[in-house]
Each structure stands twice: as C-alpha cells, then as structure tokens.
Amino acid sequence: MPSLEVTVTAKVFPTESEERIMEILSDTFPGMKFERKGDYIVGKGDESSIDNLINMIGREKIAARAYVLFKKRKRGNSILIPLERDPLAVKRISFGEDGEFPPIWVEIRGDVDAILARLRNLADIR
C-alpha cells in the first residue's frame, strides 16, 4: 500500500483518565506514538497504524457504511473521520459526533484511495 500519514486527536477533559484514553487509543491504533499537547492527546503514524481500525470495521461488518462515510468525508488526499469514544472502550466502532464527549478525530493523508479500495473490497462493493 502506498504511504499514508495518520493523525489521531483526542481532547482530554478533567473528568477523564488520561491513562484510560491512552490505553483506548493504543488498542485501536497499535504502534502509533501518542503525546500530550495541552488539552489533547495526539498520535502520529503511518499506514500500519490504520490496519487495526480497518480490521475492526471488517469484524463488525460495517465496511459498506464505513466506505460511504470515508468517501463522503474525503477532501483531496485527506479523509477526516470522527470516532465516538465510548464504543472504542469496548473495542467497537461508532462513527459520529453524538457522544457525551467530542469524538476522537482520525485524519488519513496520502493515497486515501487505497483505504477506500480496502473498504470497498471488505464490503464486496463492485
């Protein structure tokens, strides 16, 4: 797969455990390096950082929905998607901004058509 850059950003609120958020992010994006930047935890990674997320999408059989969302949110060579926090705590995925806390934002930059092709293949969309 051609090179991709992945950035994950999560705002940390005073009522949240920073360690728990780091654990959730590390479980969802293994191998990604995270650091605290003010009120945010920010992670930077490459194409391998998104593999687990794609696998989770396939396991939950939501590839068709993910494909439509990713395609809709594509802007040039970038895709920005919101992940709800609570489902990630139990290794599930929900896209959106409706949770009690703001979403975790995932930005994928580079050859995003390769990610769309993976999702399309998972969903068996012709």
N, C-alpha and C positions, 0 to 999 in steps of 0.2 A: 504494500500500500504506500502511495506517495506520502511525503512528510506532512504531518499535521501538527499544529500547536493547540494545546487545550489549556484553558484558564478556568478555574473554578473559584467563585467568590461567594462567601457566606458571611452575613452580618452576625455578630455575636452580641446578644443582649445581656444585661446584668443578671437576669434571672436564669440564664442558660449556663451549662457547664461547658467551658471551652474544651476540656478534655474529651467530653462526650461528642461534641461536634467534630473534633479532630478524628476521633475513632470512626464515626459515621463516614466522614469524607475519605479516610484511608481505606475503609472497607469497600466503598463504592468506586474509588479511583486508586487501586493499588499501584504502588511505585511512584505516585505523584508526591512531590515535595511541597509541604504546606508551611506557611509562616503567618504570624500575626502582624497585621498592618493596621494600627489604630483599632477601630471597632470591627474590623474584618479579618477573616482568615482567607488567605489567597493561596491557591495552588497552581503550579505551572507544570505542564507535562507535554508528552508527545503522543503519537498515535497509539502507543501501547496503553496510555492512560485511559483511553475511551473503550478499550476492549471489554472490560468487565461490565460497563454500562450497556453495551450492545448485547452482551450475553444475558444480562438481566432482562432486557427487553424481549429477547427471544424466549427465555424461560417463562416469562409471564404471558407470552403470546399476544403482545401488544405492538408487534412490529409494524402492522399496517397503520395503526394510529400514530405511532412514532414517526413513520415515514412521512405521513401527511403533515404533521406538526413541524418536523425538521425542514421539509421542503417549503412550507409556508413562511418559516422564520429565517430562511436563507436570504442573505443580502450579500451579493457578490461572492467573495471567497470566505464568507463567515456565516456561522449559524449560532444564534444565541437562544438557549432554551432555559426555562425555569423548572426546577425540580422542587416539589414540596418536601419539606424536611421530615415530617412525622413518618411517612411511609419508608423513607430511607433508613430510619432507625430499626426497622424490622426487615431490611433488605428487600423492600418492594419499591416500585416506581409509580409516581403520580406526577404528571406534568401539570403545572399551573401555578397560579399566584393566590390561591384561595385559602391557604392555611392560616393558622393563628399568627405565625411569624412570616416575614417575607421569604420568598423562595431562595434556594441556592441557585445561582446563575452559572451556567456552563456555556462557555464560548469556545467554539471549534473554528480554527482558522487554517486555511490552506486548501488542499484539494477536497473540499467538502462533498463533492460529487461522489467520491469513493465511499463516504459514510452513507450517503443516500442509496448508493448501489447495494451496500451491505444490508441496509434495512429493507430495501425492495426485495432482495433475494430471500431474506428471512420471512418476509410476508408473502412470498411467492406471487408478487405482483408482476404482471407481464408488461 
